[in-house]
Amino acid sequence: MNPPQNPVLSTLPRLHIIGAGKLGRTLARLLNEAGAVTIGNIYNRNSEHSHSARAFIGAGHVVAKLEQLSNEPAQLWLLATPDDAIHNCAQQLAELTGISWQKTTVFHCSGLKTSAELSSLQALGSSIASAHPAHSFSSPERSLASFASTVCTLEGDRQAIIALDSLFRAIGGQTATITAEAKPLYHAATVMASNYLVALLSASETLLEKAGIDGALSSAILSPLMRQSLDNGLTEGSIDALTGPVTRGDINTLQAHLKAIEHKTPHLHNTYITLGIEALRLAQQKNHLTEKQIAAMEQCFFKNQI
Ligand SMILES: NC(=O)c1ccc[n+]([C@@H]2O[C@H](COP(=O)([O-])OP(=O)(O)OC[C@H]3O[C@@H](n4cnc5c(N)ncnc54)[C@H](OP(=O)(O)O)[C@@H]3O)[C@@H](O)[C@H]2O)c1
């Protein structure tokens, strides 16, 4: 007698992963643990990377060559390579023999690139999409715990969006659709909010270091300050949360900052001015500043811009 079939397991879609780096391995493990997919093949150019991804995910088969991806069928294909490799990778897959692309969903996770990167597979029958989680996967281990409630923006073919909507929801994500045209500005916003926030932290650390303050004291100064400001901005809105010399029209303070930065850390001079101009735009909406103060600050920022 045949062993009884587990009806859930037997209907799970199989997921092949090409490029199991930080994002690829994290999504694969979350999807596998949620019981949303069966992990199929894992391919990276360097097989050691694939083996470490296999160990992290806890499932799947490492294949050493792209051609070996055709050794078992899959309904879902994740191309989680760097953005610039997605298009070529899709083309290489399209040239492989022995894969039926009908009834497959192929997706990548770039915030900028659209599903059009995968058009060579769409031409063979796949449903294609881009699915961008607004999440920083700097540590896959930490992302396992913090992924829930991440917004994942979906763009592409209707069938693929339906499939990915349920996949990302299965791992606790919130989904929203986005148009291809909106992706550059959407992605720029997420880069500024995430990566540039880290760059801003680094810039403040550099200024403190030049002031002779580093290590634990630097962290004790910046950690609560940045957390408070971010929390205030997110709860009260950026106009109400803004404090400091620009909101008060303290022109002498701004000039002193610019002089010190120019002297000690000239590479941060334009950063200070550019963010100062955005702060001034916010401060003007508070309606506390006089025309004279606004003009003086504009003159200070624009005159000093290099
Ligand atoms: N990291 C994030 O926070 C984040 C957030 C949202 C979206 N994303 C998106 O997720 C995607 C992956 O980013 P990531 O940060 O996970 O990158 P990553 O950590 O650098 O991983 C990329 C993986 O792709 C493999 N790879 C590179 N070129 C390849 C090729 N031609 N064929 C097959 N595999 C290849 C690399 O391994 P080998 O060198 O061994 O091939 C590596 O394991 C990108 O589209 C990115 O925009 C990332």
The ligand as a Gaussian input file, in Angstrom:
#p B3LYP/6-31G(d) Opt

LIG

0 1
 N       19.781000      43.786000       1.271000
 C       18.672000      44.460000       1.426000
 O       18.464000      45.066000       2.481000
 C       17.617000      44.474000       0.325000
 C       16.364000      45.032000       0.627000
 C       15.376000      45.031000      -0.353000
 C       15.653000      44.502000      -1.614000
 N       16.896000      43.999000      -1.867000
 C       17.138000      43.435000      -3.222000
 O       17.420000      42.060000      -3.098000
 C       18.315000      41.643000      -4.138000
 C       19.502000      40.956000      -3.508000
 O       20.160000      41.830000      -2.620000
 P       21.079000      41.271000      -1.424000
 O       21.349000      42.429000      -0.535000
 O       20.533000      40.024000      -0.880000
 O       22.424000      40.965000      -2.232000
 P       23.641000      40.025000      -1.773000
 O       23.611000      39.766000      -0.311000
 O       24.860000      40.623000      -2.387000
 O       23.325000      38.652000      -2.500000
 C       23.347000      38.522000      -3.890000
 C       23.600000      37.051000      -4.190000
 O       23.539000      36.862000      -5.587000
 C       24.596000      36.000000      -6.010000
 N       24.883000      36.379000      -7.381000
 C       25.507000      37.480000      -7.851000
 N       25.523000      37.478000      -9.194000
 C       24.908000      36.320000      -9.577000
 C       24.613000      35.744000     -10.840000
 N       24.962000      36.341000     -11.984000
 N       23.960000      34.553000     -10.852000
 C       23.594000      33.948000      -9.697000
 N       23.845000      34.450000      -8.470000
 C       24.493000      35.632000      -8.423000
 C       25.727000      36.251000      -5.014000
 O       26.515000      35.084000      -4.804000
 P       27.703000      34.712000      -5.799000
 O       28.617000      35.893000      -5.798000
 O       28.292000      33.474000      -5.226000
 O       27.085000      34.465000      -7.137000
 C       24.973000      36.561000      -3.722000
 O       24.756000      35.415000      -2.943000
 C       18.664000      42.914000      -4.922000
 O       17.808000      42.992000      -6.043000
 C       18.347000      44.034000      -3.942000
 O       18.002000      45.240000      -4.587000
 C       17.874000      43.953000      -0.939000

